[in-house]
Amino acid sequence: MVVVINDDRVTDVEAYLPIAKGFAEDSVQNEEGCISMEVLVDPKVPGRVLYLSHFESEEAFIKSTSGEIFHKWLPKLGQYFVSAEDHIFEVK
Protein backbone atom coordinates (compact mmCIF):
# COMPACT_ATOMS: atom_id res chain seq x y z
CA MET A 1 0.00 0.00 0.00
CA VAL A 2 1.08 3.57 -0.63
CA VAL A 3 0.08 6.91 0.84
CA VAL A 4 -0.10 9.73 -1.68
CA ILE A 5 -0.06 13.37 -0.66
CA ASN A 6 -1.05 15.62 -3.53
CA ASP A 7 -0.18 19.21 -2.63
CA ASP A 8 -2.28 21.58 -4.76
CA ARG A 9 -2.43 25.32 -5.06
CA VAL A 10 -5.73 26.76 -6.24
CA THR A 11 -7.15 30.21 -6.88
CA ASP A 12 -10.38 29.88 -4.87
CA VAL A 13 -10.41 27.29 -2.08
CA GLU A 14 -14.10 27.75 -1.20
CA ALA A 15 -15.23 27.18 -4.79
CA TYR A 16 -12.74 24.33 -5.30
CA LEU A 17 -13.64 22.34 -2.16
CA PRO A 18 -17.05 20.95 -3.18
CA ILE A 19 -15.57 19.80 -6.49
CA ALA A 20 -12.51 18.29 -4.80
CA LYS A 21 -14.72 16.43 -2.30
CA GLY A 22 -16.88 15.10 -5.14
CA PHE A 23 -13.79 13.89 -6.96
CA ALA A 24 -12.48 12.22 -3.79
CA GLU A 25 -15.77 10.45 -3.12
CA ASP A 26 -16.05 9.29 -6.74
CA SER A 27 -12.47 8.02 -6.66
CA VAL A 28 -12.95 6.00 -3.47
CA GLN A 29 -16.20 4.49 -4.70
CA ASN A 30 -15.21 3.79 -8.30
CA GLU A 31 -11.44 3.90 -8.87
CA GLU A 32 -9.83 0.48 -8.78
CA GLY A 33 -7.05 0.45 -6.18
CA CYS A 34 -8.14 3.63 -4.37
CA ILE A 35 -8.70 2.76 -0.72
CA SER A 36 -9.34 6.23 0.72
CA MET A 37 -8.99 9.91 -0.12
CA GLU A 38 -9.41 12.95 2.10
CA VAL A 39 -9.38 16.62 1.11
CA LEU A 40 -7.52 18.87 3.55
CA VAL A 41 -7.12 22.65 3.67
CA ASP A 42 -4.08 24.41 5.09
CA PRO A 43 -5.44 27.35 7.11
CA LYS A 44 -2.01 29.00 7.18
CA VAL A 45 -1.28 28.92 3.43
CA PRO A 46 -3.88 30.60 1.21
CA GLY A 47 -4.89 28.44 -1.73
CA ARG A 48 -3.28 25.24 -0.41
CA VAL A 49 -5.37 22.06 -0.64
CA LEU A 50 -4.01 18.58 0.06
CA TYR A 51 -5.36 15.22 -0.98
CA LEU A 52 -4.34 12.47 1.43
CA SER A 53 -4.93 9.15 -0.33
CA HIS A 54 -4.29 5.47 0.21
CA PHE A 55 -3.84 3.27 -2.85
CA GLU A 56 -3.18 -0.45 -3.10
CA SER A 57 0.04 0.30 -5.01
CA GLU A 58 1.98 3.07 -6.72
CA GLU A 59 0.90 1.55 -10.04
CA ALA A 60 -2.77 1.90 -9.02
CA PHE A 61 -2.20 5.59 -8.21
CA ILE A 62 -0.40 6.23 -11.50
CA LYS A 63 -3.14 4.44 -13.42
CA SER A 64 -5.77 6.60 -11.69
CA THR A 65 -4.09 9.81 -12.87
CA SER A 66 -4.81 8.89 -16.47
CA GLY A 67 -8.13 7.18 -15.82
CA GLU A 68 -11.72 7.99 -16.59
CA ILE A 69 -12.61 9.40 -13.16
CA PHE A 70 -9.72 11.87 -13.09
CA HIS A 71 -10.51 13.07 -16.60
CA LYS A 72 -14.21 13.39 -15.79
CA TRP A 73 -13.44 15.82 -12.92
CA LEU A 74 -10.45 17.59 -14.52
CA PRO A 75 -12.40 20.36 -16.32
CA LYS A 76 -14.14 21.39 -13.08
CA LEU A 77 -11.01 21.11 -10.92
CA GLY A 78 -8.81 22.72 -13.57
CA GLN A 79 -10.62 26.04 -13.59
CA TYR A 80 -9.12 26.75 -10.12
CA PHE A 81 -5.82 24.94 -10.53
CA VAL A 82 -2.47 26.73 -10.16
CA SER A 83 0.02 23.92 -9.41
CA ALA A 84 0.42 20.48 -7.84
CA GLU A 85 3.10 18.23 -6.47
CA ASP A 86 2.71 14.52 -5.65
CA HIS A 87 4.52 12.73 -2.83
CA ILE A 88 4.29 8.94 -2.68
CA PHE A 89 5.19 6.96 0.44
CA GLU A 90 5.24 3.19 0.92
CA VAL A 91 3.51 1.75 3.95
CA LYS A 92 5.80 -0.81 5.59
Short mmCIF file of the C-alpha atoms (twelve columns), coordinates in Angstrom:
data_MODEL
# 
_entry.id   MODEL 
# 
loop_
_atom_site.group_PDB 
_atom_site.id 
_atom_site.type_symbol 
_atom_site.label_atom_id 
_atom_site.label_alt_id 
_atom_site.label_comp_id 
_atom_site.label_asym_id 
_atom_site.label_seq_id 
_atom_site.Cartn_x 
_atom_site.Cartn_y 
_atom_site.Cartn_z 
_atom_site.pdbx_PDB_model_num 
ATOM 1  C CA . MET A 1  0.000   0.000  0.000   1 
ATOM 2  C CA . VAL A 2  1.080   3.570  -0.626  1 
ATOM 3  C CA . VAL A 3  0.084   6.905  0.836   1 
ATOM 4  C CA . VAL A 4  -0.102  9.730  -1.676  1 
ATOM 5  C CA . ILE A 5  -0.057  13.372 -0.658  1 
ATOM 6  C CA . ASN A 6  -1.053  15.617 -3.527  1 
ATOM 7  C CA . ASP A 7  -0.184  19.206 -2.633  1 
ATOM 8  C CA . ASP A 8  -2.281  21.577 -4.760  1 
ATOM 9  C CA . ARG A 9  -2.434  25.316 -5.062  1 
ATOM 10 C CA . VAL A 10 -5.735  26.762 -6.239  1 
ATOM 11 C CA . THR A 11 -7.147  30.212 -6.879  1 
ATOM 12 C CA . ASP A 12 -10.379 29.877 -4.874  1 
ATOM 13 C CA . VAL A 13 -10.414 27.285 -2.080  1 
ATOM 14 C CA . GLU A 14 -14.101 27.749 -1.202  1 
ATOM 15 C CA . ALA A 15 -15.230 27.181 -4.790  1 
ATOM 16 C CA . TYR A 16 -12.740 24.334 -5.302  1 
ATOM 17 C CA . LEU A 17 -13.636 22.343 -2.158  1 
ATOM 18 C CA . PRO A 18 -17.046 20.950 -3.180  1 
ATOM 19 C CA . ILE A 19 -15.570 19.804 -6.485  1 
ATOM 20 C CA . ALA A 20 -12.511 18.286 -4.801  1 
ATOM 21 C CA . LYS A 21 -14.716 16.435 -2.298  1 
ATOM 22 C CA . GLY A 22 -16.876 15.101 -5.139  1 
ATOM 23 C CA . PHE A 23 -13.789 13.895 -6.956  1 
ATOM 24 C CA . ALA A 24 -12.478 12.216 -3.794  1 
ATOM 25 C CA . GLU A 25 -15.774 10.448 -3.118  1 
ATOM 26 C CA . ASP A 26 -16.055 9.289  -6.738  1 
ATOM 27 C CA . SER A 27 -12.469 8.017  -6.657  1 
ATOM 28 C CA . VAL A 28 -12.955 5.996  -3.466  1 
ATOM 29 C CA . GLN A 29 -16.204 4.488  -4.701  1 
ATOM 30 C CA . ASN A 30 -15.213 3.785  -8.304  1 
ATOM 31 C CA . GLU A 31 -11.442 3.901  -8.871  1 
ATOM 32 C CA . GLU A 32 -9.826  0.477  -8.775  1 
ATOM 33 C CA . GLY A 33 -7.046  0.452  -6.183  1 
ATOM 34 C CA . CYS A 34 -8.135  3.629  -4.373  1 
ATOM 35 C CA . ILE A 35 -8.703  2.758  -0.723  1 
ATOM 36 C CA . SER A 36 -9.338  6.227  0.719   1 
ATOM 37 C CA . MET A 37 -8.995  9.910  -0.124  1 
ATOM 38 C CA . GLU A 38 -9.411  12.955 2.101   1 
ATOM 39 C CA . VAL A 39 -9.378  16.618 1.112   1 
ATOM 40 C CA . LEU A 40 -7.524  18.868 3.551   1 
ATOM 41 C CA . VAL A 41 -7.124  22.650 3.670   1 
ATOM 42 C CA . ASP A 42 -4.082  24.405 5.094   1 
ATOM 43 C CA . PRO A 43 -5.444  27.354 7.105   1 
ATOM 44 C CA . LYS A 44 -2.006  29.004 7.182   1 
ATOM 45 C CA . VAL A 45 -1.285  28.919 3.435   1 
ATOM 46 C CA . PRO A 46 -3.885  30.602 1.212   1 
ATOM 47 C CA . GLY A 47 -4.886  28.436 -1.728  1 
ATOM 48 C CA . ARG A 48 -3.281  25.236 -0.412  1 
ATOM 49 C CA . VAL A 49 -5.366  22.057 -0.636  1 
ATOM 50 C CA . LEU A 50 -4.007  18.582 0.060   1 
ATOM 51 C CA . TYR A 51 -5.363  15.221 -0.984  1 
ATOM 52 C CA . LEU A 52 -4.341  12.471 1.430   1 
ATOM 53 C CA . SER A 53 -4.926  9.152  -0.330  1 
ATOM 54 C CA . HIS A 54 -4.293  5.466  0.210   1 
ATOM 55 C CA . PHE A 55 -3.843  3.268  -2.855  1 
ATOM 56 C CA . GLU A 56 -3.181  -0.448 -3.105  1 
ATOM 57 C CA . SER A 57 0.042   0.304  -5.006  1 
ATOM 58 C CA . GLU A 58 1.976   3.073  -6.725  1 
ATOM 59 C CA . GLU A 59 0.898   1.555  -10.037 1 
ATOM 60 C CA . ALA A 60 -2.770  1.901  -9.024  1 
ATOM 61 C CA . PHE A 61 -2.202  5.586  -8.212  1 
ATOM 62 C CA . ILE A 62 -0.405  6.233  -11.500 1 
ATOM 63 C CA . LYS A 63 -3.143  4.444  -13.423 1 
ATOM 64 C CA . SER A 64 -5.766  6.595  -11.685 1 
ATOM 65 C CA . THR A 65 -4.090  9.812  -12.867 1 
ATOM 66 C CA . SER A 66 -4.805  8.886  -16.472 1 
ATOM 67 C CA . GLY A 67 -8.129  7.184  -15.818 1 
ATOM 68 C CA . GLU A 68 -11.717 7.993  -16.591 1 
ATOM 69 C CA . ILE A 69 -12.610 9.398  -13.162 1 
ATOM 70 C CA . PHE A 70 -9.724  11.869 -13.088 1 
ATOM 71 C CA . HIS A 71 -10.511 13.070 -16.601 1 
ATOM 72 C CA . LYS A 72 -14.208 13.385 -15.786 1 
ATOM 73 C CA . TRP A 73 -13.445 15.818 -12.922 1 
ATOM 74 C CA . LEU A 74 -10.452 17.586 -14.522 1 
ATOM 75 C CA . PRO A 75 -12.404 20.358 -16.325 1 
ATOM 76 C CA . LYS A 76 -14.139 21.395 -13.078 1 
ATOM 77 C CA . LEU A 77 -11.009 21.109 -10.921 1 
ATOM 78 C CA . GLY A 78 -8.813  22.719 -13.567 1 
ATOM 79 C CA . GLN A 79 -10.621 26.035 -13.587 1 
ATOM 80 C CA . TYR A 80 -9.120  26.755 -10.118 1 
ATOM 81 C CA . PHE A 81 -5.816  24.937 -10.533 1 
ATOM 82 C CA . VAL A 82 -2.467  26.729 -10.158 1 
ATOM 83 C CA . SER A 83 0.023   23.920 -9.415  1 
ATOM 84 C CA . ALA A 84 0.418   20.479 -7.844  1 
ATOM 85 C CA . GLU A 85 3.102   18.229 -6.473  1 
ATOM 86 C CA . ASP A 86 2.710   14.523 -5.649  1 
ATOM 87 C CA . HIS A 87 4.524   12.735 -2.826  1 
ATOM 88 C CA . ILE A 88 4.295   8.943  -2.679  1 
ATOM 89 C CA . PHE A 89 5.190   6.958  0.441   1 
ATOM 90 C CA . GLU A 90 5.245   3.188  0.922   1 
ATOM 91 C CA . VAL A 91 3.513   1.752  3.948   1 
ATOM 92 C CA . LYS A 92 5.799   -0.810 5.589   1 
# 
